[in-house]
Amino acid sequence: MKSEQFTNKAGKVRHKFELTSEEYAEHAEEYGGFCIACGEAAFGVEPDARGYDCESCGESKVYGAEELLLRGFIVIAESKG
């Protein structure tokens, strides 16, 4: 998994994620997601989670993997194999 920082229109630093299809499937199966504020992985979140509190940074910016995919914050990369 790779994470890329960008600055949104409000001037906040946010993260986008690049995962292989295998990494994405693993996150989806394990109820995983990511915090778009700090880039940390989160587990135990619903696939359509929006705005859950992040255990790492405290911001309410944790989203489920499927929600992030729909919003364009996750890009599926080709597997290297």
mmCIF file of the N, C-alpha and C atoms, coordinates in Angstrom:
data_MODEL
# 
_entry.id   MODEL 
# 
loop_
_atom_site.group_PDB 
_atom_site.id 
_atom_site.type_symbol 
_atom_site.label_atom_id 
_atom_site.label_alt_id 
_atom_site.label_comp_id 
_atom_site.label_asym_id 
_atom_site.label_entity_id 
_atom_site.label_seq_id 
_atom_site.pdbx_PDB_ins_code 
_atom_site.Cartn_x 
_atom_site.Cartn_y 
_atom_site.Cartn_z 
_atom_site.occupancy 
_atom_site.B_iso_or_equiv 
_atom_site.pdbx_formal_charge 
_atom_site.auth_seq_id 
_atom_site.auth_comp_id 
_atom_site.auth_asym_id 
_atom_site.auth_atom_id 
_atom_site.pdbx_PDB_model_num 
ATOM 1   N N  . MET A 1 1  ? 0.825   -1.170  0.000   1.00 0.00 ? 1  MET A N  1 
ATOM 2   C CA . MET A 1 1  ? 0.000   0.000   0.000   1.00 0.00 ? 1  MET A CA 1 
ATOM 3   C C  . MET A 1 1  ? 0.877   1.243   0.000   1.00 0.00 ? 1  MET A C  1 
ATOM 4   N N  . LYS A 1 2  ? 0.494   2.200   -0.828  1.00 0.00 ? 2  LYS A N  1 
ATOM 5   C CA . LYS A 1 2  ? 1.168   3.488   -0.855  1.00 0.00 ? 2  LYS A CA 1 
ATOM 6   C C  . LYS A 1 2  ? 0.152   4.558   -0.477  1.00 0.00 ? 2  LYS A C  1 
ATOM 7   N N  . SER A 1 3  ? 0.635   5.601   0.170   1.00 0.00 ? 3  SER A N  1 
ATOM 8   C CA . SER A 1 3  ? -0.206  6.728   0.537   1.00 0.00 ? 3  SER A CA 1 
ATOM 9   C C  . SER A 1 3  ? 0.390   7.990   -0.064  1.00 0.00 ? 3  SER A C  1 
ATOM 10  N N  . GLU A 1 4  ? -0.472  8.843   -0.574  1.00 0.00 ? 4  GLU A N  1 
ATOM 11  C CA . GLU A 1 4  ? -0.027  10.098  -1.185  1.00 0.00 ? 4  GLU A CA 1 
ATOM 12  C C  . GLU A 1 4  ? -0.755  11.248  -0.508  1.00 0.00 ? 4  GLU A C  1 
ATOM 13  N N  . GLN A 1 5  ? -0.014  12.254  -0.082  1.00 0.00 ? 5  GLN A N  1 
ATOM 14  C CA . GLN A 1 5  ? -0.623  13.429  0.530   1.00 0.00 ? 5  GLN A CA 1 
ATOM 15  C C  . GLN A 1 5  ? -1.008  14.449  -0.520  1.00 0.00 ? 5  GLN A C  1 
ATOM 16  N N  . PHE A 1 6  ? -2.085  15.175  -0.237  1.00 0.00 ? 6  PHE A N  1 
ATOM 17  C CA . PHE A 1 6  ? -2.471  16.304  -1.072  1.00 0.00 ? 6  PHE A CA 1 
ATOM 18  C C  . PHE A 1 6  ? -3.166  17.324  -0.177  1.00 0.00 ? 6  PHE A C  1 
ATOM 19  N N  . THR A 1 7  ? -3.308  18.528  -0.662  1.00 0.00 ? 7  THR A N  1 
ATOM 20  C CA . THR A 1 7  ? -4.006  19.573  0.085   1.00 0.00 ? 7  THR A CA 1 
ATOM 21  C C  . THR A 1 7  ? -5.343  19.829  -0.584  1.00 0.00 ? 7  THR A C  1 
ATOM 22  N N  . ASN A 1 8  ? -6.423  19.753  0.209   1.00 0.00 ? 8  ASN A N  1 
ATOM 23  C CA . ASN A 1 8  ? -7.759  19.959  -0.364  1.00 0.00 ? 8  ASN A CA 1 
ATOM 24  C C  . ASN A 1 8  ? -8.073  21.449  -0.504  1.00 0.00 ? 8  ASN A C  1 
ATOM 25  N N  . LYS A 1 9  ? -9.244  21.765  -0.998  1.00 0.00 ? 9  LYS A N  1 
ATOM 26  C CA . LYS A 1 9  ? -9.620  23.157  -1.243  1.00 0.00 ? 9  LYS A CA 1 
ATOM 27  C C  . LYS A 1 9  ? -9.672  23.988  0.031   1.00 0.00 ? 9  LYS A C  1 
ATOM 28  N N  . ALA A 1 10 ? -9.905  23.343  1.170   1.00 0.00 ? 10 ALA A N  1 
ATOM 29  C CA . ALA A 1 10 ? -9.956  24.042  2.457   1.00 0.00 ? 10 ALA A CA 1 
ATOM 30  C C  . ALA A 1 10 ? -8.563  24.209  3.070   1.00 0.00 ? 10 ALA A C  1 
ATOM 31  N N  . GLY A 1 11 ? -7.523  23.743  2.374   1.00 0.00 ? 11 GLY A N  1 
ATOM 32  C CA . GLY A 1 11 ? -6.164  23.879  2.861   1.00 0.00 ? 11 GLY A CA 1 
ATOM 33  C C  . GLY A 1 11 ? -5.733  22.793  3.828   1.00 0.00 ? 11 GLY A C  1 
ATOM 34  N N  . LYS A 1 12 ? -6.515  21.721  3.961   1.00 0.00 ? 12 LYS A N  1 
ATOM 35  C CA . LYS A 1 12 ? -6.200  20.616  4.861   1.00 0.00 ? 12 LYS A CA 1 
ATOM 36  C C  . LYS A 1 12 ? -5.419  19.544  4.112   1.00 0.00 ? 12 LYS A C  1 
ATOM 37  N N  . VAL A 1 13 ? -4.414  18.980  4.765   1.00 0.00 ? 13 VAL A N  1 
ATOM 38  C CA . VAL A 1 13 ? -3.658  17.879  4.184   1.00 0.00 ? 13 VAL A CA 1 
ATOM 39  C C  . VAL A 1 13 ? -4.493  16.613  4.323   1.00 0.00 ? 13 VAL A C  1 
ATOM 40  N N  . ARG A 1 14 ? -4.631  15.897  3.216   1.00 0.00 ? 14 ARG A N  1 
ATOM 41  C CA . ARG A 1 14 ? -5.395  14.647  3.190   1.00 0.00 ? 14 ARG A CA 1 
ATOM 42  C C  . ARG A 1 14 ? -4.571  13.589  2.476   1.00 0.00 ? 14 ARG A C  1 
ATOM 43  N N  . HIS A 1 15 ? -5.006  12.342  2.588   1.00 0.00 ? 15 HIS A N  1 
ATOM 44  C CA . HIS A 1 15 ? -4.280  11.219  2.000   1.00 0.00 ? 15 HIS A CA 1 
ATOM 45  C C  . HIS A 1 15 ? -5.159  10.456  1.022   1.00 0.00 ? 15 HIS A C  1 
ATOM 46  N N  . LYS A 1 16 ? -4.527  9.982   -0.054  1.00 0.00 ? 16 LYS A N  1 
ATOM 47  C CA . LYS A 1 16 ? -5.121  9.024   -0.982  1.00 0.00 ? 16 LYS A CA 1 
ATOM 48  C C  . LYS A 1 16 ? -4.277  7.762   -0.890  1.00 0.00 ? 16 LYS A C  1 
ATOM 49  N N  . PHE A 1 17 ? -4.865  6.639   -1.247  1.00 0.00 ? 17 PHE A N  1 
ATOM 50  C CA . PHE A 1 17 ? -4.195  5.360   -1.054  1.00 0.00 ? 17 PHE A CA 1 
ATOM 51  C C  . PHE A 1 17 ? -4.185  4.554   -2.347  1.00 0.00 ? 17 PHE A C  1 
ATOM 52  N N  . GLU A 1 18 ? -3.073  3.870   -2.586  1.00 0.00 ? 18 GLU A N  1 
ATOM 53  C CA . GLU A 1 18 ? -2.952  2.967   -3.733  1.00 0.00 ? 18 GLU A CA 1 
ATOM 54  C C  . GLU A 1 18 ? -2.756  1.561   -3.182  1.00 0.00 ? 18 GLU A C  1 
ATOM 55  N N  . LEU A 1 19 ? -3.697  0.674   -3.489  1.00 0.00 ? 19 LEU A N  1 
ATOM 56  C CA . LEU A 1 19 ? -3.657  -0.697  -3.008  1.00 0.00 ? 19 LEU A CA 1 
ATOM 57  C C  . LEU A 1 19 ? -3.755  -1.652  -4.183  1.00 0.00 ? 19 LEU A C  1 
ATOM 58  N N  . THR A 1 20 ? -3.171  -2.822  -4.028  1.00 0.00 ? 20 THR A N  1 
ATOM 59  C CA . THR A 1 20 ? -3.398  -3.873  -5.014  1.00 0.00 ? 20 THR A CA 1 
ATOM 60  C C  . THR A 1 20 ? -4.794  -4.428  -4.763  1.00 0.00 ? 20 THR A C  1 
ATOM 61  N N  . SER A 1 21 ? -5.313  -5.186  -5.701  1.00 0.00 ? 21 SER A N  1 
ATOM 62  C CA . SER A 1 21 ? -6.643  -5.774  -5.499  1.00 0.00 ? 21 SER A CA 1 
ATOM 63  C C  . SER A 1 21 ? -6.634  -6.723  -4.308  1.00 0.00 ? 21 SER A C  1 
ATOM 64  N N  . GLU A 1 22 ? -5.502  -7.390  -4.065  1.00 0.00 ? 22 GLU A N  1 
ATOM 65  C CA . GLU A 1 22 ? -5.393  -8.292  -2.921  1.00 0.00 ? 22 GLU A CA 1 
ATOM 66  C C  . GLU A 1 22 ? -5.431  -7.512  -1.609  1.00 0.00 ? 22 GLU A C  1 
ATOM 67  N N  . GLU A 1 23 ? -4.699  -6.394  -1.547  1.00 0.00 ? 23 GLU A N  1 
ATOM 68  C CA . GLU A 1 23 ? -4.708  -5.558  -0.342  1.00 0.00 ? 23 GLU A CA 1 
ATOM 69  C C  . GLU A 1 23 ? -6.098  -4.998  -0.083  1.00 0.00 ? 23 GLU A C  1 
ATOM 70  N N  . TYR A 1 24 ? -6.759  -4.557  -1.156  1.00 0.00 ? 24 TYR A N  1 
ATOM 71  C CA . TYR A 1 24 ? -8.112  -4.023  -1.003  1.00 0.00 ? 24 TYR A CA 1 
ATOM 72  C C  . TYR A 1 24 ? -9.064  -5.102  -0.479  1.00 0.00 ? 24 TYR A C  1 
ATOM 73  N N  . ALA A 1 25 ? -8.998  -6.300  -1.055  1.00 0.00 ? 25 ALA A N  1 
ATOM 74  C CA . ALA A 1 25 ? -9.865  -7.399  -0.619  1.00 0.00 ? 25 ALA A CA 1 
ATOM 75  C C  . ALA A 1 25 ? -9.625  -7.732  0.848   1.00 0.00 ? 25 ALA A C  1 
ATOM 76  N N  . GLU A 1 26 ? -8.367  -7.734  1.254   1.00 0.00 ? 26 GLU A N  1 
ATOM 77  C CA . GLU A 1 26 ? -8.033  -8.013  2.656   1.00 0.00 ? 26 GLU A CA 1 
ATOM 78  C C  . GLU A 1 26 ? -8.639  -6.952  3.578   1.00 0.00 ? 26 GLU A C  1 
ATOM 79  N N  . HIS A 1 27 ? -8.507  -5.686  3.205   1.00 0.00 ? 27 HIS A N  1 
ATOM 80  C CA . HIS A 1 27 ? -9.085  -4.621  4.021   1.00 0.00 ? 27 HIS A CA 1 
ATOM 81  C C  . HIS A 1 27 ? -10.600 -4.748  4.086   1.00 0.00 ? 27 HIS A C  1 
ATOM 82  N N  . ALA A 1 28 ? -11.226 -5.023  2.969   1.00 0.00 ? 28 ALA A N  1 
ATOM 83  C CA . ALA A 1 28 ? -12.682 -5.146  2.934   1.00 0.00 ? 28 ALA A CA 1 
ATOM 84  C C  . ALA A 1 28 ? -13.149 -6.315  3.801   1.00 0.00 ? 28 ALA A C  1 
ATOM 85  N N  . GLU A 1 29 ? -12.453 -7.437  3.732   1.00 0.00 ? 29 GLU A N  1 
ATOM 86  C CA . GLU A 1 29 ? -12.826 -8.620  4.519   1.00 0.00 ? 29 GLU A CA 1 
ATOM 87  C C  . GLU A 1 29 ? -12.622 -8.412  6.008   1.00 0.00 ? 29 GLU A C  1 
ATOM 88  N N  . GLU A 1 30 ? -11.612 -7.643  6.381   1.00 0.00 ? 30 GLU A N  1 
ATOM 89  C CA . GLU A 1 30 ? -11.268 -7.429  7.791   1.00 0.00 ? 30 GLU A CA 1 
ATOM 90  C C  . GLU A 1 30 ? -11.929 -6.171  8.364   1.00 0.00 ? 30 GLU A C  1 
ATOM 91  N N  . TYR A 1 31 ? -12.920 -5.639  7.661   1.00 0.00 ? 31 TYR A N  1 
ATOM 92  C CA . TYR A 1 31 ? -13.573 -4.394  8.083   1.00 0.00 ? 31 TYR A CA 1 
ATOM 93  C C  . TYR A 1 31 ? -12.545 -3.293  8.305   1.00 0.00 ? 31 TYR A C  1 
ATOM 94  N N  . GLY A 1 32 ? -11.707 -3.105  7.302   1.00 0.00 ? 32 GLY A N  1 
ATOM 95  C CA . GLY A 1 32 ? -10.658 -2.104  7.384   1.00 0.00 ? 32 GLY A CA 1 
ATOM 96  C C  . GLY A 1 32 ? -11.027 -0.832  6.653   1.00 0.00 ? 32 GLY A C  1 
ATOM 97  N N  . GLY A 1 33 ? -10.321 0.197   6.997   1.00 0.00 ? 33 GLY A N  1 
ATOM 98  C CA . GLY A 1 33 ? -10.471 1.491   6.350   1.00 0.00 ? 33 GLY A CA 1 
ATOM 99  C C  . GLY A 1 33 ? -9.220  2.298   6.598   1.00 0.00 ? 33 GLY A C  1 
ATOM 100 N N  . PHE A 1 34 ? -9.298  3.592   6.326   1.00 0.00 ? 34 PHE A N  1 
ATOM 101 C CA . PHE A 1 34 ? -8.155  4.465   6.507   1.00 0.00 ? 34 PHE A CA 1 
ATOM 102 C C  . PHE A 1 34 ? -8.614  5.822   6.998   1.00 0.00 ? 34 PHE A C  1 
ATOM 103 N N  . CYS A 1 35 ? -7.697  6.502   7.689   1.00 0.00 ? 35 CYS A N  1 
ATOM 104 C CA . CYS A 1 35 ? -7.923  7.891   8.082   1.00 0.00 ? 35 CYS A CA 1 
ATOM 105 C C  . CYS A 1 35 ? -7.357  8.760   6.971   1.00 0.00 ? 35 CYS A C  1 
ATOM 106 N N  . ILE A 1 36 ? -8.194  9.594   6.379   1.00 0.00 ? 36 ILE A N  1 
ATOM 107 C CA . ILE A 1 36 ? -7.710  10.448  5.296   1.00 0.00 ? 36 ILE A CA 1 
ATOM 108 C C  . ILE A 1 36 ? -6.946  11.648  5.837   1.00 0.00 ? 36 ILE A C  1 
ATOM 109 N N  . ALA A 1 37 ? -7.000  11.886  7.159   1.00 0.00 ? 37 ALA A N  1 
ATOM 110 C CA . ALA A 1 37 ? -6.261  13.000  7.755   1.00 0.00 ? 37 ALA A CA 1 
ATOM 111 C C  . ALA A 1 37 ? -4.800  12.642  7.996   1.00 0.00 ? 37 ALA A C  1 
ATOM 112 N N  . CYS A 1 38 ? -4.536  11.448  8.574   1.00 0.00 ? 38 CYS A N  1 
ATOM 113 C CA . CYS A 1 38 ? -3.150  11.090  8.919   1.00 0.00 ? 38 CYS A CA 1 
ATOM 114 C C  . CYS A 1 38 ? -2.602  9.925   8.102   1.00 0.00 ? 38 CYS A C  1 
ATOM 115 N N  . GLY A 1 39 ? -3.463  9.180   7.392   1.00 0.00 ? 39 GLY A N  1 
ATOM 116 C CA . GLY A 1 39 ? -3.009  8.092   6.546   1.00 0.00 ? 39 GLY A CA 1 
ATOM 117 C C  . GLY A 1 39 ? -2.910  6.745   7.229   1.00 0.00 ? 39 GLY A C  1 
ATOM 118 N N  . GLU A 1 40 ? -3.291  6.653   8.492   1.00 0.00 ? 40 GLU A N  1 
ATOM 119 C CA . GLU A 1 40 ? -3.207  5.392   9.226   1.00 0.00 ? 40 GLU A CA 1 
ATOM 120 C C  . GLU A 1 40 ? -4.342  4.445   8.852   1.00 0.00 ? 40 GLU A C  1 
ATOM 121 N N  . ALA A 1 41 ? -4.022  3.153   8.872   1.00 0.00 ? 41 ALA A N  1 
ATOM 122 C CA . ALA A 1 41 ? -5.047  2.131   8.644   1.00 0.00 ? 41 ALA A CA 1 
ATOM 123 C C  . ALA A 1 41 ? -5.885  1.992   9.904   1.00 0.00 ? 41 ALA A C  1 
ATOM 124 N N  . ALA A 1 42 ? -7.143  1.643   9.721   1.00 0.00 ? 42 ALA A N  1 
ATOM 125 C CA . ALA A 1 42 ? -8.059  1.425   10.841  1.00 0.00 ? 42 ALA A CA 1 
ATOM 126 C C  . ALA A 1 42 ? -8.802  0.132   10.582  1.00 0.00 ? 42 ALA A C  1 
ATOM 127 N N  . PHE A 1 43 ? -9.106  -0.597  11.638  1.00 0.00 ? 43 PHE A N  1 
ATOM 128 C CA . PHE A 1 43 ? -9.847  -1.847  11.510  1.00 0.00 ? 43 PHE A CA 1 
ATOM 129 C C  . PHE A 1 43 ? -11.049 -1.820  12.432  1.00 0.00 ? 43 PHE A C  1 
ATOM 130 N N  . GLY A 1 44 ? -12.040 -2.632  12.108  1.00 0.00 ? 44 GLY A N  1 
ATOM 131 C CA . GLY A 1 44 ? -13.271 -2.664  12.890  1.00 0.00 ? 44 GLY A CA 1 
ATOM 132 C C  . GLY A 1 44 ? -14.248 -1.581  12.483  1.00 0.00 ? 44 GLY A C  1 
ATOM 133 N N  . VAL A 1 45 ? -14.141 -1.126  11.230  1.00 0.00 ? 45 VAL A N  1 
ATOM 134 C CA . VAL A 1 45 ? -15.067 -0.111  10.724  1.00 0.00 ? 45 VAL A CA 1 
ATOM 135 C C  . VAL A 1 45 ? -15.924 -0.726  9.623   1.00 0.00 ? 45 VAL A C  1 
ATOM 136 N N  . GLU A 1 46 ? -17.137 -0.304  9.543   1.00 0.00 ? 46 GLU A N  1 
ATOM 137 C CA . GLU A 1 46 ? -18.048 -0.796  8.518   1.00 0.00 ? 46 GLU A CA 1 
ATOM 138 C C  . GLU A 1 46 ? -17.542 -0.391  7.134   1.00 0.00 ? 46 GLU A C  1 
ATOM 139 N N  . PRO A 1 47 ? -17.869 -1.167  6.093   1.00 0.00 ? 47 PRO A N  1 
ATOM 140 C CA . PRO A 1 47 ? -17.413 -0.830  4.734   1.00 0.00 ? 47 PRO A CA 1 
ATOM 141 C C  . PRO A 1 47 ? -17.865 0.555   4.270   1.00 0.00 ? 47 PRO A C  1 
ATOM 142 N N  . ASP A 1 48 ? -19.040 0.997   4.738   1.00 0.00 ? 48 ASP A N  1 
ATOM 143 C CA . ASP A 1 48 ? -19.553 2.306   4.330   1.00 0.00 ? 48 ASP A CA 1 
ATOM 144 C C  . ASP A 1 48 ? -19.367 3.371   5.421   1.00 0.00 ? 48 ASP A C  1 
ATOM 145 N N  . ALA A 1 49 ? -18.428 3.124   6.345   1.00 0.00 ? 49 ALA A N  1 
ATOM 146 C CA . ALA A 1 49 ? -18.178 4.058   7.445   1.00 0.00 ? 49 ALA A CA 1 
ATOM 147 C C  . ALA A 1 49 ? -17.756 5.420   6.913   1.00 0.00 ? 49 ALA A C  1 
ATOM 148 N N  . ARG A 1 50 ? -18.233 6.461   7.602   1.00 0.00 ? 50 ARG A N  1 
ATOM 149 C CA . ARG A 1 50 ? -17.887 7.839   7.251   1.00 0.00 ? 50 ARG A CA 1 
ATOM 150 C C  . ARG A 1 50 ? -17.664 8.626   8.530   1.00 0.00 ? 50 ARG A C  1 
ATOM 151 N N  . GLY A 1 51 ? -16.513 9.236   8.652   1.00 0.00 ? 51 GLY A N  1 
ATOM 152 C CA . GLY A 1 51 ? -16.264 10.156  9.756   1.00 0.00 ? 51 GLY A CA 1 
ATOM 153 C C  . GLY A 1 51 ? -16.085 9.519   11.116  1.00 0.00 ? 51 GLY A C  1 
ATOM 154 N N  . TYR A 1 52 ? -15.578 8.291   11.168  1.00 0.00 ? 52 TYR A N  1 
ATOM 155 C CA . TYR A 1 52 ? -15.279 7.672   12.464  1.00 0.00 ? 52 TYR A CA 1 
ATOM 156 C C  . TYR A 1 52 ? -14.046 8.357   13.045  1.00 0.00 ? 52 TYR A C  1 
ATOM 157 N N  . ASP A 1 53 ? -13.920 8.313   14.379  1.00 0.00 ? 53 ASP A N  1 
ATOM 158 C CA . ASP A 1 53 ? -12.763 8.901   15.048  1.00 0.00 ? 53 ASP A CA 1 
ATOM 159 C C  . ASP A 1 53 ? -11.521 8.046   14.826  1.00 0.00 ? 53 ASP A C  1 
ATOM 160 N N  . CYS A 1 54 ? -10.405 8.700   14.545  1.00 0.00 ? 54 CYS A N  1 
ATOM 161 C CA . CYS A 1 54 ? -9.136  8.020   14.329  1.00 0.00 ? 54 CYS A CA 1 
ATOM 162 C C  . CYS A 1 54 ? -8.421  7.823   15.666  1.00 0.00 ? 54 CYS A C  1 
ATOM 163 N N  . GLU A 1 55 ? -7.976  6.602   15.919  1.00 0.00 ? 55 GLU A N  1 
ATOM 164 C CA . GLU A 1 55 ? -7.247  6.312   17.151  1.00 0.00 ? 55 GLU A CA 1 
ATOM 165 C C  . GLU A 1 55 ? -5.861  6.935   17.148  1.00 0.00 ? 55 GLU A C  1 
ATOM 166 N N  . SER A 1 56 ? -5.309  7.239   15.984  1.00 0.00 ? 56 SER A N  1 
ATOM 167 C CA . SER A 1 56 ? -3.962  7.808   15.898  1.00 0.00 ? 56 SER A CA 1 
ATOM 168 C C  . SER A 1 56 ? -3.935  9.326   16.041  1.00 0.00 ? 56 SER A C  1 
ATOM 169 N N  . CYS A 1 57 ? -4.781  10.019  15.266  1.00 0.00 ? 57 CYS A N  1 
ATOM 170 C CA . CYS A 1 57 ? -4.721  11.486  15.266  1.00 0.00 ? 57 CYS A CA 1 
ATOM 171 C C  . CYS A 1 57 ? -5.910  12.156  15.943  1.00 0.00 ? 57 CYS A C  1 
ATOM 172 N N  . GLY A 1 58 ? -6.984  11.403  16.190  1.00 0.00 ? 58 GLY A N  1 
ATOM 173 C CA . GLY A 1 58 ? -8.146  11.956  16.875  1.00 0.00 ? 58 GLY A CA 1 
ATOM 174 C C  . GLY A 1 58 ? -9.171  12.628  15.975  1.00 0.00 ? 58 GLY A C  1 
ATOM 175 N N  . GLU A 1 59 ? -8.832  12.845  14.720  1.00 0.00 ? 59 GLU A N  1 
ATOM 176 C CA . GLU A 1 59 ? -9.795  13.485  13.814  1.00 0.00 ? 59 GLU A CA 1 
ATOM 177 C C  . GLU A 1 59 ? -10.880 12.496  13.402  1.00 0.00 ? 59 GLU A C  1 
ATOM 178 N N  . SER A 1 60 ? -12.030 13.002  13.077  1.00 0.00 ? 60 SER A N  1 
ATOM 179 C CA . SER A 1 60 ? -13.158 12.171  12.627  1.00 0.00 ? 60 SER A CA 1 
ATOM 180 C C  . SER A 1 60 ? -13.094 11.996  11.119  1.00 0.00 ? 60 SER A C  1 
ATOM 181 N N  . LYS A 1 61 ? -12.026 11.346  10.657  1.00 0.00 ? 61 LYS A N  1 
ATOM 182 C CA . LYS A 1 61 ? -11.777 11.213  9.227   1.00 0.00 ? 61 LYS A CA 1 
ATOM 183 C C  . LYS A 1 61 ? -11.487 9.779   8.804   1.00 0.00 ? 61 LYS A C  1 
ATOM 184 N N  . VAL A 1 62 ? -11.978 8.795   9.572   1.00 0.00 ? 62 VAL A N  1 
ATOM 185 C CA . VAL A 1 62 ? -11.805 7.396   9.197   1.00 0.00 ? 62 VAL A CA 1 
ATOM 186 C C  . VAL A 1 62 ? -12.998 6.974   8.349   1.00 0.00 ? 62 VAL A C  1 
ATOM 187 N N  . TYR A 1 63 ? -12.700 6.372   7.199   1.00 0.00 ? 63 TYR A N  1 
ATOM 188 C CA . TYR A 1 63 ? -13.721 5.894   6.276   1.00 0.00 ? 63 TYR A CA 1 
ATOM 189 C C  . TYR A 1 63 ? -13.462 4.427   5.972   1.00 0.00 ? 63 TYR A C  1 
ATOM 190 N N  . GLY A 1 64 ? -14.515 3.677   5.732   1.00 0.00 ? 64 GLY A N  1 
ATOM 191 C CA . GLY A 1 64 ? -14.386 2.283   5.351   1.00 0.00 ? 64 GLY A CA 1 
ATOM 192 C C  . GLY A 1 64 ? -13.785 2.160   3.962   1.00 0.00 ? 64 GLY A C  1 
ATOM 193 N N  . ALA A 1 65 ? -13.193 1.002   3.681   1.00 0.00 ? 65 ALA A N  1 
ATOM 194 C CA . ALA A 1 65 ? -12.497 0.790   2.408   1.00 0.00 ? 65 ALA A CA 1 
ATOM 195 C C  . ALA A 1 65 ? -13.427 0.987   1.210   1.00 0.00 ? 65 ALA A C  1 
ATOM 196 N N  . GLU A 1 66 ? -14.632 0.463   1.271   1.00 0.00 ? 66 GLU A N  1 
ATOM 197 C CA . GLU A 1 66 ? -15.549 0.588   0.132   1.00 0.00 ? 66 GLU A CA 1 
ATOM 198 C C  . GLU A 1 66 ? -15.978 2.036   -0.072  1.00 0.00 ? 66 GLU A C  1 
ATOM 199 N N  . GLU A 1 67 ? -16.190 2.746   1.008   1.00 0.00 ? 67 GLU A N  1 
ATOM 200 C CA . GLU A 1 67 ? -16.553 4.166   0.919   1.00 0.00 ? 67 GLU A CA 1 
ATOM 201 C C  . GLU A 1 67 ? -15.419 4.972   0.289   1.00 0.00 ? 67 GLU A C  1 
ATOM 202 N N  . LEU A 1 68 ? -14.182 4.684   0.698   1.00 0.00 ? 68 LEU A N  1 
ATOM 203 C CA . LEU A 1 68 ? -13.030 5.387   0.130   1.00 0.00 ? 68 LEU A CA 1 
ATOM 204 C C  . LEU A 1 68 ? -12.867 5.089   -1.354  1.00 0.00 ? 68 LEU A C  1 
ATOM 205 N N  . LEU A 1 69 ? -13.128 3.853   -1.751  1.00 0.00 ? 69 LEU A N  1 
ATOM 206 C CA . LEU A 1 69 ? -13.049 3.489   -3.166  1.00 0.00 ? 69 LEU A CA 1 
ATOM 207 C C  . LEU A 1 69 ? -14.074 4.284   -3.974  1.00 0.00 ? 69 LEU A C  1 
ATOM 208 N N  . LEU A 1 70 ? -15.286 4.361   -3.461  1.00 0.00 ? 70 LEU A N  1 
ATOM 209 C CA . LEU A 1 70 ? -16.341 5.109   -4.149  1.00 0.00 ? 70 LEU A CA 1 
ATOM 210 C C  . LEU A 1 70 ? -16.028 6.601   -4.237  1.00 0.00 ? 70 LEU A C  1 
ATOM 211 N N  . ARG A 1 71 ? -15.383 7.143   -3.219  1.00 0.00 ? 71 ARG A N  1 
ATOM 212 C CA . ARG A 1 71 ? -15.064 8.569   -3.178  1.00 0.00 ? 71 ARG A CA 1 
ATOM 213 C C  . ARG A 1 71 ? -13.778 8.917   -3.923  1.00 0.00 ? 71 ARG A C  1 
ATOM 214 N N  . GLY A 1 72 ? -13.065 7.906   -4.420  1.00 0.00 ? 72 GLY A N  1 
ATOM 215 C CA . GLY A 1 72 ? -11.842 8.160   -5.173  1.00 0.00 ? 72 GLY A CA 1 
ATOM 216 C C  . GLY A 1 72 ? -10.594 8.308   -4.326  1.00 0.00 ? 72 GLY A C  1 
ATOM 217 N N  . PHE A 1 73 ? -10.665 7.938   -3.045  1.00 0.00 ? 73 PHE A N  1 
ATOM 218 C CA . PHE A 1 73 ? -9.496  8.008   -2.170  1.00 0.00 ? 73 PHE A CA 1 
ATOM 219 C C  . PHE A 1 73 ? -8.671  6.744   -2.206  1.00 0.00 ? 73 PHE A C  1 
ATOM 220 N N  . ILE A 1 74 ? -9.204  5.673   -2.801  1.00 0.00 ? 74 ILE A N  1 
ATOM 221 C CA . ILE A 1 74 ? -8.444  4.445   -3.013  1.00 0.00 ? 74 ILE A CA 1 
ATOM 222 C C  . ILE A 1 74 ? -8.395  4.183   -4.521  1.00 0.00 ? 74 ILE A C  1 
ATOM 223 N N  . VAL A 1 75 ? -7.180  3.921   -4.984  1.00 0.00 ? 75 VAL A N  1 
ATOM 224 C CA . VAL A 1 75 ? -6.952  3.543   -6.379  1.00 0.00 ? 75 VAL A CA 1 
ATOM 225 C C  . VAL A 1 75 ? -6.410  2.122   -6.349  1.00 0.00 ? 75 VAL A C  1 
ATOM 226 N N  . ILE A 1 76 ? -6.957  1.261   -7.197  1.00 0.00 ? 76 ILE A N  1 
ATOM 227 C CA . ILE A 1 76 ? -6.490  -0.120  -7.281  1.00 0.00 ? 76 ILE A CA 1 
ATOM 228 C C  . ILE A 1 76 ? -5.360  -0.188  -8.299  1.00 0.00 ? 76 ILE A C  1 
ATOM 229 N N  . ALA A 1 77 ? -4.185  -0.622  -7.833  1.00 0.00 ? 77 ALA A N  1 
ATOM 230 C CA . ALA A 1 77 ? -3.006  -0.754  -8.689  1.00 0.00 ? 77 ALA A CA 1 
ATOM 231 C C  . ALA A 1 77 ? -2.887  -2.191  -9.158  1.00 0.00 ? 77 ALA A C  1 
ATOM 232 N N  . GLU A 1 78 ? -2.161  -2.391  -10.221 1.00 0.00 ? 78 GLU A N  1 
ATOM 233 C CA . GLU A 1 78 ? -1.916  -3.741  -10.710 1.00 0.00 ? 78 GLU A CA 1 
ATOM 234 C C  . GLU A 1 78 ? -1.015  -4.477  -9.744  1.00 0.00 ? 78 GLU A C  1 
ATOM 235 N N  . SER A 1 79 ? -1.290  -5.763  -9.581  1.00 0.00 ? 79 SER A N  1 
ATOM 236 C CA . SER A 1 79 ? -0.455  -6.599  -8.711  1.00 0.00 ? 79 SER A CA 1 
ATOM 237 C C  . SER A 1 79 ? 0.912   -6.788  -9.332  1.00 0.00 ? 79 SER A C  1 
ATOM 238 N N  . LYS A 1 80 ? 1.923   -6.869  -8.481  1.00 0.00 ? 80 LYS A N  1 
ATOM 239 C CA . LYS A 1 80 ? 3.291   -7.070  -8.957  1.00 0.00 ? 80 LYS A CA 1 
ATOM 240 C C  . LYS A 1 80 ? 3.630   -8.536  -8.787  1.00 0.00 ? 80 LYS A C  1 
ATOM 241 N N  . GLY A 1 81 ? 3.205   -9.351  -9.681  1.00 0.00 ? 81 GLY A N  1 
ATOM 242 C CA . GLY A 1 81 ? 3.470   -10.763 -9.498  1.00 0.00 ? 81 GLY A CA 1 
ATOM 243 C C  . GLY A 1 81 ? 3.505   -11.443 -10.773 1.00 0.00 ? 81 GLY A C  1 
# 
